[in-house]
C-alpha cells in the first residue's frame, strides 16, 4: 500500500473531504437512484472510494485514498491516519447493525474514522459523520456489535450513556466488561444479560438441542455455571437460568429436575449435626471442587451475579456466594450458610 509523503492533513481537512464526498454521492444518487438502490455492500464501498478519490483532487488527500481488501476495519484509508467505514441499508431509514466493538481487525495507524452511510431504500441518500457520533447502542449476534443511527443527537451515543469515551473503550484490553456492566444496570426484573460469560465458547449457538441429548460433561458444565452464577435457583427460581440456557442453544422442558430431583440432602454443620437441605445442595457437594475452581479461574465478566464478582481471590468470592445462596435457601439463612461454610472450609 502506497501513501502520500505529505505531512499529516488536519482533522478539519478530513471533515471537509467527507462533506464534499457526501455532496458528490447525493448528487449522483439523485441522477441515478435505481443504480444505488441495487448496490450491494461491497460494490457501494467501490462507489464511496471513487467519490473520495474525485473529491481528494487538489487536496492533501490526493493520491492517498485506498480501499482495503479483506475483513479489515475501516473499509477505506485516507492519508494513512484517517479512515472511512461504509455501511448501508436497503430500507428507508438511517439505522443498521455495525461493526464489532472489539475492533480486532482495526488498521493500526488509523486515528480518526468517519462513517459513510448509504440509505438505499426510498430516495437513496448518503450521510457521513464521525464514527463515534452515530453509535447509539449495542446488539449481540455472534459477538457484541454497535447499533448505527445516523440521526443521533449530541449526548445520545452509547458512549454518552456509558460515560466512557469511544477512544478509551476501544483501547481497553476488555471492552466487553464495561459494556456488560452498563447493560446489566439497565435490566428489569425477570431480564437477563444472556451473552455474558458463556462457559463453552464466545459464539452463540445457531441450533437448539434438548438437555437430554447433551453429554454428561456438557450437563456438568452447565449445572456448575448455574450454581455459581444464578444463586436464586437455590430458592426455586429458574427464570434467569432458563433464559440463559436457551441462549446457549439448549432447551430443557424439565429444568427444575436438573437440581431438585431426589429429595432432600443431608449436610454436615459446624457443630457436627446433620441438617436436611433441598436436593440442589447435592449438586454443590457433587461439584464442590469444580465450583471452587471456577471462582479461582473465572474472569469477573464470567461471574454474572454482581454480589460476588468483586472478590479479589477465590475464597472471598466463595464466601460472598455462600451468603447469597443462603439468602435464597428455604431452610433458613443460618443453616444453609453453616452447611456451605463447613463444606468449603469457610
GIPE-V347765 format. One line per field, one symbol per residue. psi: psi as a letter, one per 20 degrees, with the letter a starting at -180 (. if undefined). Layout:
BEGIN
psi->???
END
This chain:
BEGIN
psi->pprqjqqpqrhghghhghghggggghgghhhmhhghhjprgghhhgghggggggiipjriipjippppqamrpahqqpkhiqqpppqrqirlrkqrpbrqihlijpphiphpqqpopooiqcopqqppqpgiikoiaproeiqpqqppoijqrpjjrhhghhkpqghgghiqhmihghgghghhiiqrpiqqnhjplpigajqppirpqqgiiqrhgggggghggghgimiihijjojghhgggghhjkppoilhhihhiqjarpppprhiirpqorqhhihhgghkghhgghghhhpqhhingoihjiiphrgggghghghhgghhipiiqgggghgghhggjk.
END
